[in-house]
Amino acid sequence: MSRTAGTAKRTETVGTDAGEARITWLPAEDARLVLAVGHGAGGGVEARDLRALAAELPGHRVTVALVEQPWRVAGKKLAPAPRTLDTGWRGLWPALTAPGLPVVAGGRSAGARVACRTASELGARAVLALSFPLHPPGRPERSRADELLGAGVPALVVQGGRDPFGRPEEFPPGGHALVEVPYADHGFAVPKKAPLTQEQAMDLLTAAVVHWLDGLGGRPAT
């Protein structure tokens, strides 16, 4: 059972070299960590996995920062090149560290790649990779495993069992932990005939992230 979250959510606009980005803060009472999570190339922070984490984690003393890249804030439909996404993320980092807490860099899909590519240089405490796009669908030879393996910090991958961008069994061994959400696709949607419900799938995801974050520590309770 999670504890009651802290103060009400607030939104902050941050200027970056890639344009104006936006952070939606969901503060935790007596927070020990900040989890900053970015969206994918095909959607925003309304994704079901990001919503589930934003609802659950503040009750576990983890402040959640939902990050919207400048291209989404500007209303564009197509994500820019990876280097531009990295530029936007770097520009946001001072705002993410402003609370004075260790920051776990995270994201789903393209956002997970950004977090992995920049974790070491920015001093992230760890990386949370949701639906990491290991390769384009049907193109396993175009692996992006080097981004995950090169993160340089502790990492957790949460992957759907039928994700066409990389099923759990396709991931190479490395310093990361991996949790499978059975039957889930790239958006963590599960078929209606699956043995687990959509709610159970999200419960599995959030429980795995809570357990992993607990192992990272953070600022002690006051």
Secondary structure, DSSP 8 states (H G I E B T S, - for coil): ------S--EEEEEEETTEEEEEEEE--TT--EEEEEE--TT--TTSHHHHHHHHHGGGGTEEEEEEE-HHHHTT-SS---HHHHHHHHHHHHHHHHTTSS-EEEEEETHHHHHHHHHHHHHT-SEEEEES---S-TT-TTS--HHHHHT--S-EEEEEETT-TT--GGGS--SSEEEEEETT--TT----TTSSS-HHHHHHHHHHHHHHHHHHH--S---
